[in-house]
Amino acid sequence: MKELNAFELNENMISTIGKEWMLVTAGDETNCNTMTVSWGGVGILWNKPVVYTFIRPQRYTYEFLESCEYYTMSAYPDEYRAALKLCGTKSGRDIDKAAQTGLTPVFDEKAPYFSQARLVLVCRKMYVQDLCEAGALDKSILANYHGDDYHRMYVSEIEKVLVNE
Ligand SMILES: Cc1cc2nc3c(=O)[nH]c(=O)nc-3n(C[C@H](O)[C@H](O)[C@H](O)COP(=O)(O)O)c2cc1C
């Protein structure tokens, strides 16, 4: 993997996250988990390159994001679409996602990712806040929520960008 400066990241991240989807992965060699996300963003805050990641509290991955300082967001070539579908429809509470998808976990950074990734963002949590009903200026947003399942927003510094050449 080649390391890039976040400012050299030269792709449309709206499309990468929203259309291609990404995996959010956290944990360590003893226990880790991954899930698919298609909501989120990349930008600048507090003079740092950041990602905005939105995770509902019922996800198993949420437990890892809560207990770890670091996580990765990673994107994959088209051929892994089915793997990303599985990681977005099954829970790591019930299955071993790496075993079922054939994705190979790599632990050489501060958070795990998979060797098949074409792009990896190593993210350090800086700020969390739960979305809430009172914040919904556009009430149509609330159709996405049923009870108390508001996403937790993580604003995280992009400490490292890795690309598979
Ligand atoms: C395309 C796609 C995008 C998703 N985006 C998100 C997201 O941004 N935030 C979220 O909390 N869940 C999202 N999910 C749902 C989780 O990926 C899904 O519930 C997953 O099974 C959770 O796995 P876990 O319990 O092992 O953490 C998405 C699912 C799919 C298929």
The ligand as an SDF file (V2000), in Angstrom:
LIG
                    3D

 31 33  0  0  0  0  0  0  0  0999 V2000
  -25.3430   -0.2170    1.7130 C   0  0  0  0  0  0  0  0  0  0  0  0
  -25.4570   -0.1750    3.2120 C   0  0  0  0  0  0  0  0  0  0  0  0
  -25.1330    0.9810    3.9030 C   0  0  0  0  0  0  0  0  0  0  0  0
  -25.2290    1.0590    5.3070 C   0  0  0  0  0  0  0  0  0  0  0  0
  -24.8760    2.2180    5.9370 N   0  0  0  0  0  0  0  0  0  0  0  0
  -24.9550    2.2830    7.2950 C   0  0  0  0  0  0  0  0  0  0  0  0
  -24.5530    3.4710    7.9840 C   0  0  0  0  0  0  0  0  0  0  0  0
  -24.0600    4.4590    7.3900 O   0  0  0  0  0  0  0  0  0  0  0  0
  -24.6850    3.4970    9.3420 N   0  0  0  0  0  0  0  0  0  0  0  0
  -25.2050    2.4310   10.0420 C   0  0  0  0  0  0  0  0  0  0  0  0
  -25.3270    2.5060   11.2720 O   0  0  0  0  0  0  0  0  0  0  0  0
  -25.5760    1.2940    9.4070 N   0  0  0  0  0  0  0  0  0  0  0  0
  -25.4430    1.1860    8.0570 C   0  0  0  0  0  0  0  0  0  0  0  0
  -25.7750    0.0290    7.4120 N   0  0  0  0  0  0  0  0  0  0  0  0
  -26.2510   -1.1380    8.1900 C   0  0  0  0  0  0  0  0  0  0  0  0
  -25.1130   -2.0000    8.7730 C   0  0  0  0  0  0  0  0  0  0  0  0
  -24.0570   -2.1680    7.8630 O   0  0  0  0  0  0  0  0  0  0  0  0
  -25.7130   -3.3740    9.1450 C   0  0  0  0  0  0  0  0  0  0  0  0
  -26.7190   -3.2140   10.1090 O   0  0  0  0  0  0  0  0  0  0  0  0
  -24.6780   -4.3840    9.6020 C   0  0  0  0  0  0  0  0  0  0  0  0
  -25.2530   -5.6650    9.5090 O   0  0  0  0  0  0  0  0  0  0  0  0
  -24.1640   -4.1340   11.0140 C   0  0  0  0  0  0  0  0  0  0  0  0
  -23.2560   -5.1440   11.3270 O   0  0  0  0  0  0  0  0  0  0  0  0
  -22.6960   -5.3800   12.8070 P   0  0  0  0  0  0  0  0  0  0  0  0
  -23.8880   -5.7010   13.7010 O   0  0  0  0  0  0  0  0  0  0  0  0
  -21.7630   -6.5360   12.6410 O   0  0  0  0  0  0  0  0  0  0  0  0
  -22.0060   -4.1260   13.2220 O   0  0  0  0  0  0  0  0  0  0  0  0
  -25.6940   -0.0670    6.0290 C   0  0  0  0  0  0  0  0  0  0  0  0
  -26.0240   -1.2530    5.3320 C   0  0  0  0  0  0  0  0  0  0  0  0
  -25.8940   -1.3160    3.9450 C   0  0  0  0  0  0  0  0  0  0  0  0
  -26.2340   -2.6000    3.2220 C   0  0  0  0  0  0  0  0  0  0  0  0
  1  2  1  0
  2  3  1  0
  2 30  2  0
  3  4  2  0
  4  5  1  0
  4 28  1  0
  5  6  2  0
  6  7  1  0
  6 13  1  0
  7  8  2  0
  7  9  1  0
  9 10  1  0
 10 11  2  0
 10 12  1  0
 12 13  2  0
 13 14  1  0
 14 15  1  0
 14 28  1  0
 15 16  1  0
 16 17  1  0
 16 18  1  0
 18 19  1  0
 18 20  1  0
 20 21  1  0
 20 22  1  0
 22 23  1  0
 23 24  1  0
 24 25  2  0
 24 26  1  0
 24 27  1  0
 28 29  2  0
 29 30  1  0
 30 31  1  0
M  END
$$$$
